[in-house]
Amino acid sequence: MVENSEQIGPVRATLVGCGSMARYHLSNILDERNNTAIPVVCEPSAAQFQATAEVFQAAGRPAPANEPDLTKLLAAYADDLDAVFIITPHVFHRDQTTVCMEAGLDVLLEKPMTMNAAEAQSLIEARDRTGRLLVVAFNGSLSPEIQKARELIASGDVGEIRSISATVWQNWRKSTDGTGRQVPEMSGGGFLFDTGAHMLNTVADLAGEDIVQVAAWLEDRGTPVDIDAVVLARLASGAMITLHGSGNTIPSVASDILLFGSQAILRTGVWGERLHIQRDGEEQLTPVEVPESSGAWEQFLAIRSGRMPNVSPPELGLRMNRLWDAIQASAAQNGAPIDCGAATYS
């Protein structure tokens, strides 16, 4: 991992997974400011690779080589690579990230980090063993808005956190019908662990402490995975959390988070799409100015070069996975309260 210095020459990277989400990220990765070269990608689908090659060509870049087998790619190219962006179904995250770190690559990993807390813990152990960088691509934690919100909370400007209320919604059920996102063996969950993972992560990030107790209800609406969800939780400090996810709405996608402190109220979104504050004595919420947000890859490069701290580390992913494990356990018992394991993130 490069620390506190700029790398001479472009960062040499590969993509593992070239689906629609990878192509979404490519506009940022191929930006000349990011000084990134991608000589090879790993994509088993010829159609997905062709669609990705067209994105390179539209950006005036030659299409990379494609090695569909990650083991073969690492054997042939690892010595000529610095980093990898893994954008694959959730079930593959732990093993693919581990072998890439073992091959000497720094990793940006698409959310959610892993299927469960045990896998998350194993990734932390692999990170520590290999000495590589691991950043989880959560829009919220990587956003200037959430980073500023954490700063306001840490400074005492918000006061003691008393409660957090969050909601995320999308016409997810219809838009993901027939895809791997509704196959629990691949996805690890449904709406709450896919789009809703942004909510779980951002709330865990803002809370800044362990979630110790959870009661949850999940509704599948006749599908193999959860579509709608309600979660009640308690922080170690005693503060309360409510989480609501609706994946069965009219065509739309949006979110809202309200954090109530003893001295102020914060309002943001699960992707960090805005930040407002209302302090004691003020009549309404007002916008908080923050720097313009940059893409996940640009933030990863800044972390990798030492220009910013790792604001989305695997320890935060572990906290989110422990929350998800407890949600599933409670929902399986019709909302019975479940005690969460303690994470080591602060």
VOGU-3710 file (C-alpha; in Angstrom, 3 decimals, decimal comma):
1> mvenseqigp> 0,000/0,000/0,000  1,266/3,471/-0,883  1,436/5,662/2,233  1,719/9,460/2,455  3,086/9,850/-1,071  1,902/10,023/-4,648  2,575/6,983/-6,790  4,797/7,708/-9,801  2,923/6,701/-12,933  -0,644/5,430/-13,134
11> vratlvgcgs> -2,213/3,130/-10,581  -2,442/-0,252/-12,302  -5,790/-1,782/-11,475  -8,190/-4,530/-12,418  -11,932/-4,914/-12,101  -13,382/-8,173/-10,833  -16,924/-8,169/-12,133  -18,013/-6,057/-15,124  -21,776/-5,796/-14,708  -23,877/-2,660/-14,763
21> maryhlsnil> -22,535/-1,401/-11,418  -18,945/-1,705/-12,650  -19,841/0,269/-15,753  -21,410/2,918/-13,521  -18,120/3,277/-11,645  -16,009/3,299/-14,800  -16,888/6,892/-15,669  -15,057/7,921/-12,510  -12,253/5,386/-12,794  -11,422/6,378/-16,391
31> dernntaipv> -11,375/10,094/-15,573  -7,891/11,354/-16,473  -7,551/12,962/-13,024  -7,508/9,519/-11,445  -4,425/8,377/-13,362  -5,558/4,748/-13,515  -4,606/2,112/-16,055  -6,707/-1,043/-16,394  -4,839/-3,630/-18,483  -7,099/-6,567/-17,627
41> vcepsaaqfq> -10,488/-7,347/-16,103  -12,141/-10,486/-14,774  -15,617/-11,164/-16,182  -17,044/-14,627/-17,016  -19,900/-13,255/-19,152  -18,937/-12,431/-22,738  -21,910/-10,075/-23,052  -21,015/-8,130/-19,896  -17,390/-7,864/-20,981  -18,417/-6,571/-24,406
51> ataevfqaag> -20,621/-3,905/-22,810  -17,700/-2,892/-20,594  -15,260/-2,813/-23,531  -17,603/-0,338/-25,223  -17,353/1,976/-22,192  -13,561/1,989/-22,551  -13,812/2,691/-26,253  -16,282/5,540/-25,684  -13,783/7,061/-23,252  -11,024/6,851/-25,871
61> rpapanepdl> -9,289/3,975/-24,091  -8,360/0,594/-25,547  -10,473/-2,264/-24,224  -8,623/-4,294/-21,588  -7,887/-7,993/-21,798  -10,378/-10,294/-20,090  -9,363/-13,273/-17,962  -12,602/-14,836/-16,660  -10,789/-16,928/-14,017  -9,563/-14,823/-11,094
71> tkllaayadd> -6,942/-17,389/-10,045  -5,439/-17,337/-13,539  -5,621/-13,541/-13,702  -3,683/-13,166/-10,457  -1,099/-15,747/-11,520  -0,487/-13,927/-14,796  -0,926/-10,265/-13,849  -0,550/-9,733/-10,062  3,054/-8,536/-10,319  1,923/-5,845/-12,764
81> ldavfiitph> -1,058/-4,646/-10,702  -1,410/-2,383/-7,677  -5,098/-2,530/-6,826  -8,445/-4,144/-7,574  -12,081/-3,050/-7,469  -14,311/-6,060/-6,685  -17,881/-5,601/-7,940  -19,413/-9,075/-7,828  -22,373/-10,806/-6,115  -22,109/-10,654/-2,326
91> vfhrdqttvc> -21,404/-14,355/-1,898  -18,015/-14,010/-3,643  -16,722/-10,992/-1,723  -14,870/-12,715/1,111  -12,935/-15,242/-0,978  -12,152/-12,893/-3,872  -10,954/-10,144/-1,554  -8,788/-12,563/0,411  -6,966/-13,965/-2,628  -6,428/-10,481/-4,051
101> meagldvlle> -4,880/-9,211/-0,810  -2,769/-12,351/-0,605  -1,562/-11,577/-4,141  -0,355/-8,169/-2,929  -3,190/-5,961/-4,153  -5,009/-3,190/-2,317  -8,772/-3,665/-2,524  -11,814/-1,466/-3,002  -14,768/-3,762/-2,293  -18,350/-3,097/-3,344
111> kpmtmnaaea> -20,960/-3,170/-0,603  -22,067/-5,011/1,446  -18,650/-6,213/2,525  -19,529/-9,832/3,276  -22,493/-12,144/3,808  -22,150/-12,232/7,606  -20,026/-11,184/10,557  -17,862/-14,315/10,531  -16,797/-13,578/6,943  -16,208/-9,935/7,861
121> qslieardrt> -13,936/-10,944/10,724  -11,959/-13,245/8,423  -11,385/-10,344/5,996  -10,043/-8,177/8,810  -7,674/-10,988/9,735  -6,562/-11,312/6,090  -6,039/-7,542/5,889  -3,880/-7,615/9,012  -1,937/-10,666/7,826  -1,179/-9,293/4,369
131> grllvvafng> -0,754/-5,627/5,292  -2,894/-4,533/2,354  -5,458/-1,755/2,211  -9,152/-2,702/2,276  -11,808/-0,039/1,697  -15,534/-0,817/1,448  -17,305/1,209/-1,280  -20,134/2,588/0,819  -21,365/5,851/-0,700  -22,390/7,135/2,713
141> slspeiqkar> -19,112/6,659/4,564  -17,165/7,941/1,554  -19,340/11,052/1,202  -18,214/14,464/2,518  -21,667/14,846/4,088  -21,353/11,803/6,369  -17,732/12,612/7,133  -18,809/16,124/8,172  -21,701/14,716/10,202  -19,292/12,465/12,085
151> eliasgdvge> -17,051/15,472/12,692  -19,976/17,466/14,122  -20,919/14,561/16,389  -17,346/13,959/17,550  -16,815/17,663/18,291  -19,808/17,710/20,633  -21,677/20,179/18,418  -24,677/17,825/18,221  -24,503/16,828/21,866  -25,439/13,404/23,137
161> irsisatvwq> -27,111/11,185/20,534  -30,624/10,374/21,748  -32,162/8,624/18,742  -31,721/7,957/15,024  -34,553/7,357/12,567  -33,825/6,142/9,025  -35,886/5,110/6,006  -34,933/3,928/2,526  -37,308/3,012/-0,285  -37,192/1,795/-3,894
171> nwrkstdgtg> -39,238/-0,165/-6,422  -36,640/-2,883/-5,802  -38,917/-5,921/-5,937  -39,895/-5,330/-9,555  -36,543/-4,019/-10,771  -34,566/-7,007/-9,414  -37,062/-9,738/-10,332  -35,264/-12,637/-12,011  -31,782/-11,472/-10,963  -29,263/-12,862/-8,500
181> rqvpemsggg> -30,271/-10,179/-6,028  -33,364/-12,241/-5,240  -31,385/-15,463/-4,838  -30,530/-15,594/-1,108  -27,624/-18,006/-1,606  -25,920/-15,365/-3,778  -27,141/-12,127/-2,193  -27,259/-12,966/1,507  -30,578/-11,138/1,808  -33,043/-8,997/-0,068
191> flfdtgahml> -33,828/-5,293/-0,186  -32,517/-4,521/3,304  -29,143/-6,128/2,528  -28,875/-4,642/-0,958  -30,058/-1,048/-1,345  -30,860/-1,082/2,380  -27,251/-1,946/3,198  -26,469/1,731/2,605  -28,893/2,572/5,420  -27,486/-0,040/7,792
201> ntvadlaged> -23,935/1,131/7,152  -24,578/4,878/7,342  -26,561/4,592/10,565  -23,844/2,387/12,077  -21,250/4,928/10,955  -23,112/7,921/12,416  -23,824/6,070/15,669  -20,098/5,609/16,196  -20,652/2,923/18,828  -21,825/-0,648/19,146
211> ivqvaawled> -25,426/-1,616/18,486  -26,199/-3,946/21,370  -29,820/-5,042/20,901  -32,087/-5,520/17,878  -35,723/-6,449/17,210  -36,723/-6,864/13,559  -39,484/-7,944/11,218  -38,918/-8,844/7,553  -41,639/-9,410/4,936  -40,864/-11,267/1,704
221> rgtpvdidav> -44,129/-10,435/-0,136  -44,074/-13,830/-1,817  -40,444/-13,618/-2,987  -37,410/-15,658/-1,813  -35,923/-12,636/0,032  -36,979/-9,756/2,255  -38,784/-6,886/0,523  -40,018/-4,753/3,445  -38,433/-4,367/6,865  -38,819/-2,642/10,222
231> vlarlasgam> -35,990/-2,692/12,763  -35,739/-1,370/16,322  -32,318/-1,162/17,941  -30,471/0,201/20,947  -26,914/1,550/21,122  -24,500/0,768/23,930  -25,103/4,313/25,236  -28,845/3,636/25,414  -29,777/5,740/22,377  -32,579/4,305/20,229
241> itlhgsgnti> -32,659/3,518/16,501  -35,545/2,882/14,112  -34,909/1,575/10,592  -37,538/1,177/7,884  -37,000/-0,262/4,417  -39,613/-0,540/1,681  -38,557/-2,327/-1,483  -42,054/-2,504/-2,943  -42,872/1,110/-3,822  -43,942/2,946/-6,949
251> psvasdillf> -40,973/3,643/-9,290  -38,668/5,674/-7,063  -35,567/5,482/-4,893  -34,822/7,825/-1,993  -33,894/7,947/1,682  -33,977/9,991/4,862  -32,020/9,906/8,125  -32,761/12,060/11,163  -30,321/12,070/14,082  -31,628/13,698/17,251
261> gsqailrtgv> -28,987/15,022/19,643  -29,258/16,930/22,892  -28,002/20,123/21,192  -28,933/19,701/17,524  -30,758/17,687/14,882  -28,965/16,368/11,795  -30,721/15,341/8,601  -28,968/13,382/5,863  -29,522/10,406/3,559  -28,228/6,862/3,382
271> wgerlhiqrd> -25,926/7,780/0,486  -24,862/11,021/2,143  -26,827/12,880/-0,510  -27,341/15,948/1,693  -26,615/17,306/5,176  -28,707/19,773/7,212  -28,470/20,855/10,841  -30,821/22,590/13,290  -29,134/23,764/16,475  -30,813/24,593/19,756
281> geeqltpvev> -32,518/27,965/19,353  -32,788/27,784/15,562  -36,187/27,503/13,897  -35,383/25,174/11,031  -32,865/22,872/9,426  -30,254/24,631/7,290  -27,729/23,172/4,796  -24,184/22,414/5,920  -21,542/23,308/3,346  -19,194/20,478/2,432
291> pessgaweqf> -16,722/19,879/-0,416  -18,076/18,402/-3,616  -18,385/14,615/-3,423  -16,101/12,473/-5,570  -16,526/8,916/-6,746  -15,631/5,789/-4,810  -12,491/5,140/-6,860  -11,204/8,689/-6,458  -11,706/8,421/-2,695  -9,966/5,029/-2,668
301> lairsgrmpn> -6,946/6,547/-4,421  -6,870/9,384/-1,889  -6,915/6,868/0,977  -4,303/4,733/-0,726  -1,913/7,658/-1,188  -2,333/8,797/2,406  -4,173/12,016/1,482  -7,135/11,010/3,652  -7,810/8,377/6,328  -9,697/5,181/5,577
311> vsppelglrm> -13,214/6,409/6,344  -14,833/3,109/5,290  -12,683/0,340/6,792  -13,620/-3,331/7,193  -14,215/-2,757/10,917  -17,227/-0,661/9,955  -18,299/-3,454/7,605  -18,062/-5,849/10,543  -20,334/-3,638/12,634  -22,886/-3,551/9,814
321> nrlwdaiqas> -22,683/-7,332/9,342  -23,258/-7,903/13,049  -26,337/-5,718/12,808  -27,568/-7,691/9,785  -26,940/-11,029/11,532  -29,006/-9,836/14,502  -31,789/-8,564/12,223  -32,076/-11,967/10,562  -32,004/-13,791/13,901  -34,721/-11,564/15,368
331> aaqngapidc> -36,932/-11,744/12,277  -36,688/-15,540/12,350  -38,170/-15,348/15,878  -40,958/-12,904/14,963  -39,190/-9,853/16,348  -37,719/-11,331/19,519  -34,940/-9,034/20,845  -31,431/-10,225/19,961  -28,178/-9,181/21,617  -25,473/-8,143/19,103
341> gaatys> -21,805/-8,972/19,292  -19,503/-6,014/19,936  -17,460/-4,623/17,039  -14,091/-2,876/17,361  -14,695/0,209/15,206  -14,693/3,780/16,447
//
